[in-house]
Amino acid sequence: MSKIGFIGLGIMGKPMSKNLLKAGYELVVYDIIREAVEEVVAAGAEPAVSCREVAERCDKFITMLPNSPHVREAVLGPDGLLEGARPGSILIDMSSIDPLVSREIAGKLAEKGVRMLDAPVSGGEPKAIDGTLSIMVGGKQEDFDECYNILKAMGSSVVRVGDIGAGNVTKLANQIIVALNIAAMSEALVLATKAGVDPELVYQAIRGGLAGSTVLDAKAPLVLAGQFKPGFRINLHIKDLANALAAGHEVGVPLPLTSVVMEILQALKVDGLGDADHGAIIRFYEKLAQVEARKH
């Protein structure tokens, strides 16, 4: 089994890399934060000193980085993956970035004979830890087939959704639906509370009907308990919606509801809640209505 490279050992990348080690893969890892590298090396990985070295030592390499500029730098920048990559190798970019940047990077890699999949994930830190992420993949079918088992070591759902960039388009669609669901839930629970009805009972009454959703079941219990420890930070959702709005403008799709939730998130960031969970969207409504929707 050839070695796999892994670049980006943050909240998501660290547990994802550890799941690859548990599945029996040999890893070469790199991150600008040395402590993160040391933790994954202690779990059985080998360290590298640059993105270039990762590419020199591996035929397949994964990036899990915050946003488009970080991926561009890691792949195309000085001492980047492109400098060390051999023809025929594959980059699996699991970051959530602008789909147009995915296509741009794939084009540059192709000039050197390097293949690419964009494979962003959904599920946040808990699912990264237990290896049950939802992974949406863009790229050629044969490249997807070749990397499928690697991806399955990190996720319970691995679906090819089209050619390069399609993975990130799908992730943006996912993030729009999640944000709007949390906002709708927040608006409804604050209304119920201010109208004198227990929001916990409202949640229990509606969760089995048409208003029920995975988002509602994941977020309502935490919100009603006043728990806003991040599973997925508001700052990261701002990043994803910024990419969604940019992509919408690029292809000619107005996104009016997305833009409204984006401004709610911006208001929460100004209030110092950028590092809170996106369930804290309810705090925006609570501030407007001067009431807290909590379990009685």
N, C-alpha and C positions, 0 to 999 in steps of 0.2 A: 504494500500500500504506500503510494508516494505521499510525501509530506504536504500538508495544506498550510498556507500562510494565513494569518489573521491580524488585521490592522485595525485598531480602535477598540480598547478594552475598557469602555465606560460602563454605565449602568446596565446597558443591554449587551454589549460585546463581551463583557467578562463572563457572565453566565452562559452565553451562547458558545464561547470558546471552550468552557469547561464541559459542556454537553458533548462537544466533538471529541474531547479527550476521553470522556466516559464511554463513547461509542467505539473507541479503539483507534481513532485517527491520530497520527503524529502531527503536531503543530509547531510552526515557527511563528512567533508573535512579536508585534511591535506596537508601541504607543509612546507618545511624547511624555507621558507620566510614568516614571520609572517604577513607582510602587505597584502600579497596576500590572506591569510586565512581571515583576517579581512574584506577585500573587499567583498568576497563571503559570509561571515557570515552576513554582512550588507544587502545582497540581499536575505537572508532567510535561509542560511545553518547553521548547527551546527558544531562547531570546535572539532577537536580531537588533542591529543598531540603526537600521533605516528601512524605508519602504523598498528601496532598491535591493537591499540584501534579501528581503523576504521573497521578492520576485526571482532573484538569482537562485534561491534554494528550493523553490516550489513550482509545481506546474499549475496549481490552482491556488488562488489567493482571494480572501474575503476582506472587504472593507465595511466597517460599521462606524460611520462618522457622523458628526452633527448636521452638516448641511452641504449644499453644492460646492462652495469655495473650498471646504476641507477635502472633499473627494477629488476635486480638480487638482489641488496641490499635491495630495498623496499619490495621484496617478501620473500627472503630467509635469509636476514641479521638479526642482533640482533634487537629485537622489530619490526620485519617485519610482513607482512600479514600472513605468514604461522604459526607464533606463536599464532595468535589470531583467525584464520579461523576455522569454524566448518565444519564437513563433509557435503557435499551437497551444500555448498556455491559456488559461481562462481566468478572468476577473469576475468574481461574484460580488457586486456592490449591493449590500443589504441596507445601506443608508436610505433615509427618506429625503429625496432631493427633487429638484426641478427636472421633469422628464426631458426637457430640451437639452439640459446639461448631460443627462445620461446618454442621449444620442450623440452629442458632440464628443464626449469622451470615448464612446464606442468607435466613432469614426477615426479618431486619432490612433486608437489601439489597433484597429483593422489594418492601418497602413503598415504596421509591423507584424501583421499576421497573428495578433493576439485577439482572442474571442472575449465576449462580455455578456453577462446576464445582469439585469437590474432586478433585485429581489427584495424589496422593502417588506417589513414585517408589521403585524398588528398583534397587540396583546399585552404590551407593556412589560415591566420588570417581572411580575409574578409568572407570566407565561414563558418569558425568557429563561427563568430559573428552572421551571419544571419541563421545559422542552416542548411546549404545546403551542408555539406561535403559529399564527396564520401567515403564510408566506406567499406573496403574489409575484409572479416572475414574468419578466419580458426577455425575449431572446429567441434564438433559433431552437427548434424542437430537438435537434440532435445534441446541442449543448445542454439544454434542459435535462434531457434523458441521462446524459453523462454525469450531471451534478445532483441528480434527484436524491440519491441515498445520503449525500452530504447534507442536503437541506432537510431531509426527514429526521436527521439526528437532532435538529434544533426546533422543528415544528411538527404539529399534528396535521396541518393542512398545507399542502404545497401544490399550487395550481399555476400552470402556465396560462397567461392571459393574452399573449400576443407577442409581437416583435419587440426589439429593444425600446425602452421608454414606457411600454404598456404596464409594466409592474408599478412604476411610480404614478402613472395616471390612475391606476386602480387604487393605490394608497391614498391619493388625494381625494378620490370619490369616497373612500372609507372615512377619511378624516372630516369631510363635510357632514356626512350622515351622523357620525358620532357627536360632533360639536352641536349640531342642530337638535339632536335628541336630548342632550344634556340641558340645553337652553329651554326646550319645550317642557321637560320635566321640572326644571327650576321654576319656570313661570307658573306652572300648574300647582306645584306644592306650596309656593308662597301665597298664591290666591286662596288655596284651601285653608291655610293657617290663618290668614287675616280674616277669612270669613267664619272662623271659629270651628273648623273641622280638623280633627287630628290627621296630620299629613301621613303618618304611618298607616292609618286605616285606609286612607285614600289610596296609598300605594298598594296595599294588600287587595283592595277591591278592584283595581284596574289592571293589575299585572297579568291576570289570566285572559284579558280581553284583547281587543284590537290594538289598544295603546301599549300593551306589553311588549318588551323588547329585551335583547341581551344587554343593551346599554342601561335600560331602566333597572334591571336586576343587579347589574354590577355597581351602579352608582347610587341609587336611592338609599340602600341601607347605610352606606358610608356617610352620605350627606345628612341623613336623619340622625345619625350618631355624632355629627359634628366632626367627622374625621376627614381631614384634607391633606394628609401625608401623601406625597406624590407617588402615584403609580405612573401617571403621565403628566408632566408639568405644563402649566399654562404657557410658559415661554416656548415650549416645543410645539404646542398646538398653534401658537401664533406663527411660528416658522412654517408649519405645514399649510396653514390657510393663506399665508403670503404666497407660497408656491402655487396653491390652487388658484388664487385670484390672478396671478401672473400668467399661468397657463390658460385660464379662461379668457383673459384679454388677448392673448397671443392667437388663440384659435377662433375668437369671436363668439364666446359664450358669456353673457352677463350672469353674474352670480349674486343676486341681490340679498338673499338670506345669509349667504356666507359672509358678505361684507358687514351685515349687521352684527353677527356673532363675533367677527373680527374686532369690531369697535368695543363690544362688551369685554372681550379679552384684553384689549389695550387699556381699558378703564381699570380693570383688575390689576394689571401690571403696574399702573401708576399708583394704585393703592398699596403696592408692596407685596402683591400676591403672585408674582410671576413664577415663583418656585413652588407654589401650591398645586395640588392636583386639579385637573380641569373640572372636577366636580364642584370646585369653588365658584364656578359660574353662578351658582345659586346665591353667592354672597352679593353679587351685583343687584339681584332682584330684592334681596333682603334689605339692602341699604336703601333702595328706592321706597320700599313699602314699610320700612321701620318695624320689621318683625323677623323673627328667626323661625324657620321651618325645622323643628326638631322633634324627635320621638318624645312623647309625653311620659 
